[in-house]
Amino acid sequence: MKRFLEWIRIKSALDAKLHRAPHVSEGDVWWINLGENVGHELNGKSKIFSRPTIIYIKLSHNFYFVIPATTKLHDGNWYVHYVHQGQKAAACLHQARSIDYRRLHRKMGRLDDTDFARIKQGFKSLYGT
């Protein structure tokens, strides 16, 4: 059962939230409030609809292009496996999107350079950029 009405309340609160954007760098891993989405789009989990996400590109001080992650390991060129803080995970390259800083919930840490380079290469291979 989709929880769209719950997500609308949280999304409204996030939109009204005016605070300084935190320091964010490419390769950081953050929990973000991803939301309740449509069809096969990746949803956030828990009561705040959050999901681990990799900061792929910092577009501006308060706007980022991110790649959501999952601990369910999938095969295929849409996924790049990595290990963060001892946990196996997969970057979901096909779910990449841009987000506002107000979706950022909590910083989890940073990917090591090797894993982040593999994710960047996977993205370039998939999208040709």
C-alpha positions as CSV (number, residue, x, y, z in Angstrom):
1,M,0.0,0.0,0.0
2,K,1.5,3.3,-1.0
3,R,1.7,6.0,1.6
4,F,1.3,9.1,-0.5
5,L,-0.6,11.2,2.0
6,E,2.0,10.6,4.7
7,W,4.7,11.6,2.3
8,I,2.9,14.8,1.3
9,R,2.9,15.9,4.9
10,I,6.6,15.2,5.3
11,K,7.4,16.8,1.9
12,S,5.5,20.0,2.9
13,A,7.5,20.2,6.1
14,L,10.8,19.7,4.2
15,D,9.8,22.4,1.7
16,A,9.0,24.9,4.5
17,K,12.3,24.1,6.3
18,L,14.7,27.0,5.9
19,H,18.2,26.3,7.2
20,R,21.7,26.6,5.8
21,A,22.7,23.9,3.4
22,P,25.3,21.6,5.1
23,H,28.8,21.0,3.8
24,V,28.4,18.4,1.1
25,S,31.1,16.9,-1.2
26,E,31.0,14.6,-4.1
27,G,31.4,11.0,-2.9
28,D,29.6,11.6,0.4
29,V,26.9,9.1,1.4
30,W,23.8,10.7,3.0
31,W,20.4,9.5,4.2
32,I,18.0,11.6,2.2
33,N,14.2,11.9,2.4
34,L,13.5,10.4,-1.0
35,G,9.8,10.0,-0.6
36,E,7.0,7.7,-1.8
37,N,7.3,7.5,-5.5
38,V,5.4,6.1,-8.5
39,G,5.7,2.6,-10.0
40,H,9.2,1.2,-10.1
41,E,10.9,4.4,-8.9
42,L,12.9,3.7,-5.7
43,N,11.1,4.7,-2.5
44,G,12.4,6.0,0.8
45,K,12.1,3.6,3.7
46,S,10.9,4.1,7.3
47,K,8.5,6.7,8.7
48,I,10.5,9.5,7.1
49,F,10.9,7.9,3.7
50,S,14.7,8.0,3.7
51,R,17.3,6.1,1.8
52,P,21.1,6.0,1.6
53,T,22.2,8.1,-1.4
54,I,25.6,9.0,-2.9
55,I,26.3,12.6,-3.8
56,Y,27.4,12.2,-7.4
57,I,27.7,15.8,-8.5
58,K,27.4,19.0,-6.4
59,L,25.6,21.2,-8.9
60,S,25.5,24.2,-6.5
61,H,25.8,24.8,-2.7
62,N,22.3,23.7,-2.2
63,F,21.4,21.4,-5.2
64,Y,22.9,18.0,-6.0
65,F,22.7,15.1,-8.5
66,V,22.5,11.9,-6.5
67,I,22.5,8.2,-6.9
68,P,20.2,6.2,-4.5
69,A,21.6,3.0,-3.0
70,T,20.2,-0.3,-1.8
71,T,21.5,-3.1,0.3
72,K,19.6,-5.6,-1.9
73,L,22.4,-6.6,-4.3
74,H,21.3,-6.7,-7.9
75,D,23.3,-7.7,-11.0
76,G,23.4,-5.7,-14.3
77,N,24.9,-2.6,-15.7
78,W,22.4,-0.4,-13.8
79,Y,24.1,-1.3,-10.5
80,V,27.6,-0.8,-9.1
81,H,28.4,-2.8,-5.9
82,Y,30.4,-1.2,-3.2
83,V,31.1,-1.6,0.6
84,H,30.5,1.3,3.0
85,Q,31.3,1.0,6.7
86,G,31.3,-2.8,6.4
87,Q,27.9,-3.0,4.6
88,K,27.6,-4.3,1.1
89,A,25.4,-2.1,-1.1
90,A,24.6,-1.2,-4.7
91,A,24.4,2.2,-6.3
92,C,21.2,2.3,-8.4
93,L,22.5,4.2,-11.5
94,H,19.1,4.1,-13.2
95,Q,17.5,5.9,-10.3
96,A,19.8,9.0,-10.4
97,R,18.1,12.3,-9.8
98,S,18.6,15.9,-8.7
99,I,17.6,17.0,-5.2
100,D,17.4,20.1,-3.0
101,Y,19.5,20.3,0.2
102,R,16.3,20.2,2.3
103,R,16.0,16.5,1.4
104,L,19.4,15.7,3.2
105,H,18.7,14.0,6.5
106,R,22.0,12.7,8.0
107,K,25.5,12.2,6.6
108,M,26.6,8.6,6.8
109,G,30.2,9.1,5.7
110,R,32.1,9.1,2.5
111,L,32.9,6.4,-0.1
112,D,36.5,5.4,-0.6
113,D,38.1,6.8,-3.8
114,T,38.2,3.4,-5.5
115,D,34.4,2.7,-5.0
116,F,33.5,6.2,-6.1
117,A,35.6,6.0,-9.2
118,R,33.9,2.7,-10.1
119,I,30.5,4.3,-9.6
120,K,31.5,7.2,-11.8
121,Q,32.8,4.8,-14.5
122,G,29.6,2.8,-14.3
123,F,27.5,5.9,-14.7
124,K,29.6,7.0,-17.7
125,S,29.3,3.6,-19.3
126,L,25.6,3.5,-18.9
127,Y,24.8,7.0,-20.0
128,G,27.8,7.9,-22.2
129,T,28.6,11.0,-20.3
